[in-house]
Amino acid sequence: MEVANFTFSNREITPLTTEDCLLVFDRWKDKFDFPPHFHPEYELNFIAHAPRVKRIVGDHISEIGELELVLIGPNLPHYWEQGDCQSTKVREITIQFHRDLFHDSLLNRNIMQPVRDMLKRSLWGITFSEGATRQVQHRIEKLANLNGMDAFMELLSLLFDLSTSRNQQTLSSTTGKHDVFHHNEKIQKVYEFVQKNYMRKIKIEEMAELLTMTEVSFSRLIKQRTGKTFIEYLNDSRIGFATRHLIENNHSISEIAYLCGFNNLANFNRIFKKRKGSTPSEYRDNFAGIKRVN
């Protein structure tokens, strides 16, 4: 089966910043309604009490059982659908971490070979056996309550134990196709600039000057690499930071809009709903539960 038309618009801007190590969500849901997406971060997804939910990873589709644990590699399209699941009290714990969290100088050590190999296989998606999932379930649940170095060390230990577990299954026959974004020096420069300045007005001419390009050439580069105009890319980045504020603190929606560079609340709400499929308030309610950014 082919993946159904994933485009750059399906790229999720996660709440993780370049200074963070990992993000943990622990929440209860009554249904699965998150649209198809991909992102450059790794994602470990644990789901309990959701038999017959449909899992789609790359070009692989299957129904899950009572327990689900999947490791998704960078830029691999994935989502879960309600399917024939009748449960209205589903527990989902999502752990996201940067693709460069563990440097090659660490992963290339002999003791880290199982983790290194597992991360490589995760580019196709990996599902773990029910037995292995049950063995680490308590640790995954506990991770949502850890902070700082404790969370980081537990993640590393958890990944090592999963990497040596039996009966792992690779899912998709294809990997993510959208890695070009991070392999261009000029685009990386744009990314870093936007990360530091998203809260203020940024003009195209300013970006073109930064890259010593004409405005036309800059606009063409952004469109080729992201599938979006610069304004669309900038707004997507701002929405990513907005989701971080929505899940981390109790600022009002208007305060968050202003903090993220939107000077018009109606415009913020419209763009947010278009990108996320829900209003900012609905998004905050959907992520109610424990969340930790370390």
C-alpha positions as CSV (number, residue, x, y, z in Angstrom):
1,M,0.0,0.0,0.0
2,E,1.2,3.5,-0.8
3,V,1.3,6.4,1.7
4,A,-1.5,8.8,0.9
5,N,0.0,12.1,-0.4
6,F,2.0,13.4,2.5
7,T,3.3,16.9,1.8
8,F,5.4,19.5,3.5
9,S,2.1,20.8,5.0
10,N,2.0,17.6,7.1
11,R,5.2,18.6,8.8
12,E,4.5,19.1,12.5
13,I,6.3,21.8,14.3
14,T,6.8,20.2,17.8
15,P,7.1,22.2,21.0
16,L,10.7,21.1,21.4
17,T,13.3,23.9,21.1
18,T,17.0,23.5,20.3
19,E,17.8,23.9,24.0
20,D,15.5,21.0,25.1
21,C,16.4,17.3,25.3
22,L,13.0,15.6,25.4
23,L,9.3,16.2,25.7
24,V,6.9,13.9,27.5
25,F,3.1,13.9,27.2
26,D,0.9,11.7,29.5
27,R,-2.8,12.1,28.7
28,W,-6.1,10.3,28.6
29,K,-8.2,10.5,25.4
30,D,-11.7,9.4,24.4
31,K,-10.8,9.2,20.7
32,F,-8.0,9.4,18.1
33,D,-8.4,12.3,15.8
34,F,-4.8,13.5,15.1
35,P,-4.1,14.0,11.4
36,P,-1.3,12.4,9.4
37,H,2.0,14.1,10.1
38,F,5.8,13.8,10.3
39,H,8.5,15.7,12.2
40,P,12.3,15.6,12.4
41,E,12.3,14.3,16.0
42,Y,12.2,10.7,17.2
43,E,9.0,9.7,18.9
44,L,8.3,6.8,21.3
45,N,4.5,6.3,21.5
46,F,2.9,4.2,24.2
47,I,-0.9,3.5,24.0
48,A,-3.0,1.5,26.5
49,H,-6.6,0.4,26.4
50,A,-7.2,1.1,22.7
51,P,-7.8,-2.3,21.0
52,R,-8.6,-2.1,17.3
53,V,-7.3,1.4,16.9
54,K,-5.8,1.6,13.4
55,R,-2.0,2.4,13.2
56,I,-0.5,3.9,10.1
57,V,3.3,4.2,9.9
58,G,4.7,4.9,6.4
59,D,3.0,2.4,4.1
60,H,2.1,0.0,6.9
61,I,-1.4,-0.3,8.3
62,S,-2.6,-2.6,11.1
63,E,-4.9,-2.7,14.2
64,I,-3.3,-2.5,17.6
65,G,-4.0,-4.6,20.7
66,E,-4.5,-3.7,24.3
67,L,-0.9,-2.3,24.6
68,E,1.1,-0.5,21.9
69,L,4.7,0.7,21.9
70,V,6.2,2.2,18.7
71,L,9.4,4.0,17.9
72,I,9.1,6.4,15.0
73,G,12.2,7.8,13.3
74,P,12.7,11.3,11.9
75,N,10.3,12.4,9.1
76,L,8.5,9.1,8.9
77,P,4.7,9.8,8.3
78,H,2.5,8.3,11.0
79,Y,-0.8,8.6,12.7
80,W,-3.4,6.5,14.6
81,E,-7.1,6.4,13.7
82,Q,-10.1,5.4,15.8
83,G,-10.9,2.4,13.6
84,D,-13.2,0.0,15.3
85,C,-12.0,0.9,18.8
86,Q,-14.9,1.3,21.3
87,S,-12.8,2.4,24.3
88,T,-13.4,6.0,25.5
89,K,-10.6,6.0,28.1
90,V,-7.3,5.6,26.2
91,R,-4.0,6.4,27.8
92,E,-1.3,7.8,25.6
93,I,2.2,8.7,26.6
94,T,4.4,10.3,23.9
95,I,8.1,10.9,24.3
96,Q,9.8,13.1,21.7
97,F,13.5,13.7,21.5
98,H,15.9,15.4,19.1
99,R,17.6,13.5,16.3
100,D,21.0,14.8,17.5
101,L,20.3,14.2,21.2
102,F,22.8,11.4,21.2
103,H,26.0,12.4,19.4
104,D,27.8,9.9,17.1
105,S,30.7,10.0,19.4
106,L,28.5,8.3,22.0
107,L,26.5,6.1,19.7
108,N,29.7,4.7,18.1
109,R,30.9,3.2,21.5
110,N,30.6,-0.6,21.6
111,I,28.1,-0.5,24.5
112,M,25.8,1.7,22.5
113,Q,25.6,-0.5,19.4
114,P,22.1,-1.9,20.1
115,V,20.7,1.6,20.6
116,R,22.5,2.9,17.5
117,D,21.1,0.0,15.4
118,M,17.6,0.5,16.8
119,L,17.6,4.2,16.0
120,K,18.6,3.4,12.4
121,R,15.8,0.8,12.1
122,S,13.3,3.3,13.5
123,L,13.5,5.2,10.2
124,W,11.0,2.5,9.0
125,G,9.2,2.5,12.4
126,I,9.5,-0.2,15.1
127,T,6.8,-1.9,17.1
128,F,7.7,-3.8,20.3
129,S,6.2,-7.0,21.6
130,E,3.5,-6.9,24.2
131,G,5.8,-8.7,26.6
132,A,8.5,-6.1,26.2
133,T,6.0,-3.3,26.4
134,R,4.6,-4.6,29.7
135,Q,8.2,-4.8,31.1
136,V,8.8,-1.1,30.5
137,Q,5.3,0.2,31.0
138,H,5.9,1.4,34.6
139,R,9.1,3.1,33.6
140,I,7.4,4.9,30.7
141,E,4.6,6.1,33.1
142,K,7.2,7.2,35.6
143,L,9.2,9.2,33.0
144,A,6.4,11.7,32.8
145,N,7.1,12.7,36.4
146,L,10.9,13.0,36.1
147,N,12.8,16.2,35.5
148,G,16.2,17.3,34.2
149,M,19.0,14.7,34.3
150,D,16.8,12.1,35.9
151,A,14.5,12.2,32.8
152,F,17.5,12.1,30.4
153,M,19.2,9.2,32.0
154,E,16.0,7.2,32.3
155,L,15.3,7.8,28.6
156,L,18.8,6.5,27.7
157,S,18.3,3.5,29.9
158,L,14.8,2.8,28.5
159,L,16.1,3.0,24.9
160,F,18.9,0.6,25.7
161,D,16.6,-2.0,27.2
162,L,14.2,-1.7,24.3
163,S,17.0,-2.1,21.8
164,T,17.9,-5.5,23.4
165,S,14.3,-6.7,23.7
166,R,13.0,-9.6,21.6
167,N,10.5,-9.8,18.8
168,Q,10.8,-6.2,17.5
169,Q,9.1,-5.7,14.2
170,T,10.0,-3.2,11.5
171,L,6.8,-1.6,10.0
172,S,7.1,0.5,6.9
173,S,8.9,-0.5,3.7
174,T,9.8,3.1,3.1
175,T,11.4,5.8,5.2
176,G,10.7,9.5,5.4
177,K,11.2,11.5,2.2
178,H,11.6,15.0,3.6
179,D,15.1,15.2,5.0
180,V,16.3,17.8,2.5
181,F,15.3,20.6,4.9
182,H,18.1,20.0,7.4
183,H,20.8,19.4,4.8
184,N,21.1,22.9,3.3
185,E,23.3,25.5,4.9
186,K,21.2,28.5,4.0
187,I,18.0,26.8,5.1
188,Q,19.6,25.9,8.4
189,K,20.6,29.5,8.8
190,V,17.0,30.6,8.2
191,Y,15.8,28.0,10.8
192,E,18.2,29.2,13.5
193,F,17.3,32.9,12.8
194,V,13.6,32.2,13.0
195,Q,14.0,30.2,16.2
196,K,15.6,33.3,17.9
197,N,13.5,36.0,16.4
198,Y,10.0,34.5,15.8
199,M,8.4,36.8,18.3
200,R,9.0,40.0,16.3
201,K,8.2,41.1,12.8
202,I,10.6,39.5,10.2
203,K,10.6,40.9,6.7
204,I,11.6,38.9,3.6
205,E,14.2,41.5,2.7
206,E,15.8,41.0,6.1
207,M,16.2,37.3,5.4
208,A,17.4,37.8,1.9
209,E,20.1,40.2,3.2
210,L,21.1,37.7,5.9
211,L,21.8,35.1,3.2
212,T,23.2,37.6,0.7
213,M,20.5,36.7,-1.8
214,T,17.9,38.7,-3.7
215,E,14.4,38.6,-2.4
216,V,13.3,36.6,-5.4
217,S,16.0,34.0,-5.1
218,F,15.4,33.7,-1.3
219,S,11.6,33.2,-1.9
220,R,12.4,30.6,-4.5
221,L,14.8,28.7,-2.2
222,I,12.2,28.6,0.7
223,K,9.5,27.4,-1.6
224,Q,11.7,24.7,-3.1
225,R,12.9,23.4,0.3
226,T,9.8,23.7,2.4
227,G,6.9,23.8,-0.1
228,K,5.8,27.0,1.5
229,T,6.3,30.7,1.2
230,F,8.5,32.3,3.8
231,I,5.4,33.8,5.6
232,E,3.8,30.4,5.7
233,Y,7.0,28.8,7.1
234,L,7.4,31.6,9.7
235,N,3.8,31.2,10.8
236,D,4.2,27.5,11.1
237,S,7.2,28.0,13.4
238,R,5.3,30.5,15.5
239,I,2.4,28.0,15.8
240,G,5.0,25.5,17.0
241,F,6.0,27.8,19.8
242,A,2.4,28.6,20.5
243,T,1.7,24.9,21.1
244,R,4.6,24.9,23.6
245,H,3.0,27.8,25.6
246,L,-0.4,26.2,25.4
247,I,0.8,23.0,27.1
248,E,3.3,24.5,29.5
249,N,1.6,27.5,31.1
250,N,-1.7,29.2,31.8
251,H,-1.2,32.4,29.7
252,S,-4.3,33.6,28.0
253,I,-4.7,32.9,24.3
254,S,-4.2,36.5,23.4
255,E,-1.0,36.6,25.5
256,I,0.3,33.6,23.7
257,A,-0.5,35.1,20.3
258,Y,1.4,38.2,21.1
259,L,4.4,36.2,22.6
260,C,4.6,34.3,19.4
261,G,4.7,37.2,17.0
262,F,0.9,37.4,16.1
263,N,-0.4,41.0,16.7
264,N,-3.9,40.0,15.6
265,L,-5.8,37.5,17.7
266,A,-8.3,36.6,15.0
267,N,-5.5,35.9,12.6
268,F,-3.7,33.7,15.2
269,N,-6.8,31.7,15.8
270,R,-7.5,31.3,12.1
271,I,-3.9,30.1,11.3
272,F,-3.7,27.9,14.3
273,K,-7.0,26.1,13.4
274,K,-5.8,25.7,9.8
275,R,-2.5,24.2,10.9
276,K,-3.7,22.1,13.9
277,G,-7.3,21.3,13.1
278,S,-8.5,22.8,16.3
279,T,-8.7,26.2,18.1
280,P,-6.0,27.0,20.6
281,S,-8.4,26.4,23.4
282,E,-9.4,23.0,22.1
283,Y,-5.7,22.1,21.6
284,R,-4.9,23.0,25.2
285,D,-7.8,20.9,26.4
286,N,-6.7,18.0,24.3
287,F,-3.3,18.1,25.9
288,A,-4.6,18.3,29.4
289,G,-2.5,15.9,31.6
290,I,1.1,15.6,32.6
291,K,3.6,17.2,30.4
292,R,7.4,17.7,30.9
293,V,9.9,19.4,28.7
294,N,13.5,18.8,29.8
